Amino acid sequence: MMCKLRPWRMEDAADLAAALNNKHIHDNLRDGLPYPYTEADARDFIGAMLSADPHATFAFAITLADKAVGSIGVFRKENIHFRTAEMGYYIAEPYWGKGIGSSAVQQACQYVFENTDILRIFAEPFAYNAASCRVLEKSGFVYEGTLKSNAVKNGMVLDMKLYARVKA
């Protein structure tokens, strides 16, 4: 299923809150997001993305028929890694398994590689998240290795996998 990426709008807050107020999604994201996730939380996030440095933060709503069904962001690193960026994304659970994630990742990479000097985009999904790993593989990312005991989530020490895509 083909999605479209677009900048966030404040009117996306209700859709964003509905998507993120889901434990299955929270269990696959980094800590820092409140749970339950409210529309006020969503408005704060949208405001932060809209006011972020446009040369370092590339944040988009993933949409179907202009309805926000997920989020994707590419975040430039600093210092000697200033031409490298980290990607994160999620799709609302009702839309899982429909190819939306792969479409969004491919579009975000194309945008960043065509409009910035970034040379490398990487992502670090939890090793158990086979669906996210598959999204990355289908989107041209290469598995570079497993980061052993790299995170603590929900009180559990977890491995993460490192994937990267380099500008052609």
C-alpha positions as a printed Julia matrix, in Angstrom:
168×3 Matrix{Float64}:
  0.0    0.0    0.0
  1.45   3.35  -1.03
  1.52   6.06   1.59
  2.55   9.69   1.37
  4.9   11.6    3.62
  4.14  15.19   4.54
  5.08  17.67   7.25
  3.22  17.37  10.52
  0.17  19.58  11.15
 -1.39  20.37  14.52
 -4.64  18.83  13.32
 -2.81  15.46  13.23
 -2.7   15.39  17.05
 -5.78  13.16  17.5
 -4.55  10.59  14.95
 -1.05  10.64  16.45
 -2.4   10.13  19.97
 -4.63   7.27  18.83
 -1.69   5.52  17.16
  0.76   5.95  20.05
 -1.68   5.1   22.81
 -0.86   1.45  22.1
  1.43  -0.72  24.22
  2.44  -2.85  21.22
  3.94   0.23  19.57
  5.51   1.56  22.78
  7.24  -1.77  23.37
  9.15  -1.3   20.1
 10.17   2.34  20.58
 12.78   3.99  22.71
 11.81   5.29  26.12
 10.8    8.89  26.53
  7.3    8.73  25.14
  4.61   8.96  27.8
  2.09   6.16  28.15
 -0.79   6.63  27.95
 -0.14   9.09  25.14
 -2.51  12.05  25.02
 -3.45  14.65  22.41
 -1.5   17.19  24.48
  1.57  14.94  24.16
  0.95  14.77  20.41
  0.67  18.56  20.11
  3.95  18.94  22.03
  5.68  16.49  19.67
  4.26  18.13  16.54
  5.32  21.56  17.8
  8.83  20.29  18.5
  9.13  18.75  15.03
  7.83  21.88  13.31
 10.31  24.09  15.18
 13.31  21.74  14.88
 16.42  22.65  12.89
 15.42  21.94   9.26
 19.0   20.91   8.42
 19.17  18.29  11.19
 15.64  16.95  11.7
 13.54  15.54   8.88
 10.24  14.5   10.46
  7.15  13.47   8.54
  3.65  12.19   9.11
  3.05   8.94   7.25
 -0.38   9.36   5.66
 -3.09   7.46   3.83
 -5.73   9.7    2.25
 -4.11  12.56   4.21
 -4.79  10.83   7.57
 -1.71  10.38   9.76
 -1.16   6.64  10.31
  2.43   6.78  11.49
  5.58   8.8   11.92
  9.04   8.73  10.4
 12.05  10.83  11.23
 15.66  11.08  10.14
 17.95  12.84  12.6
 21.39  14.13  11.66
 24.24  13.21  14.0
 26.96  15.61  15.1
 30.72  16.09  15.14
 32.53  13.69  12.81
 29.2   11.96  12.1
 27.51  15.09  10.7
 26.87  13.38   7.36
 25.23  10.39   9.06
 21.65  10.27  10.33
 19.52   7.92  12.4
 16.05   6.87  11.27
 13.09   5.95  13.45
  9.52   5.16  12.49
  6.3    3.48  13.53
  2.98   2.63  11.91
 -0.37   2.5   13.73
 -1.18  -1.15  14.46
 -4.27  -1.41  12.2
 -1.96  -0.69   9.25
  0.76  -3.26  10.03
  1.66  -5.76   7.32
  0.42  -3.66   4.4
  3.75  -2.41   3.04
  3.29   1.1    4.45
  6.49   0.97   6.49
  8.65   0.0    3.52
  7.06   2.68   1.36
  7.63   5.34   4.04
 11.25   4.32   4.66
 12.04   4.37   0.94
 10.43   7.81   0.51
 12.22   9.27   3.54
 15.6    7.99   2.32
 14.99   9.37  -1.14
 14.07  12.78   0.3
 17.1   12.95   2.6
 19.59  11.74   0.0
 18.24  14.1   -2.68
 17.91  17.2   -0.48
 20.82  17.04   1.97
 24.51  16.17   2.14
 23.79  13.13   4.35
 25.64  10.05   3.07
 24.46   7.33   5.47
 21.2    6.59   7.26
 21.1    3.93   9.95
 18.45   2.33  12.15
 18.7    0.17  15.27
 15.57  -1.95  15.78
 15.33  -4.33  18.72
 16.65  -7.7   17.54
 13.31  -9.39  18.28
 11.41  -6.97  16.02
 11.51  -9.08  12.86
  8.88  -6.95  11.12
 10.93  -3.77  11.47
 14.07  -5.58  10.32
 12.17  -6.79   7.25
 10.95  -3.23   6.49
 14.56  -2.04   6.48
 15.79  -4.94   4.35
 13.01  -4.36   1.8
 14.01  -0.68   1.71
 17.63  -1.23   0.73
 19.2   -1.23   4.2
 22.04  -3.66   4.86
 22.38  -5.57   8.13
 25.73  -4.57   9.65
 25.64  -6.53  12.9
 24.03  -7.19  16.24
 24.64  -4.82  19.12
 24.72  -7.18  22.09
 23.04  -6.08  25.35
 22.62  -2.63  23.81
 19.41  -1.49  25.51
 17.21  -1.93  28.55
 13.51  -1.8   27.72
 10.72  -2.72  30.1
 13.36  -4.0   32.54
 14.87  -6.41  30.0
 18.38  -6.24  28.54
 18.0   -6.44  24.76
 20.12  -6.85  21.68
 19.6   -4.47  18.79
 20.41  -4.9   15.12
 22.27  -2.27  13.15
 21.08  -1.56   9.6
 22.36   1.14   7.27
 21.74   2.5    3.81
 24.41   4.53   2.04
 23.74   7.12  -0.63
 24.43   5.68  -4.07
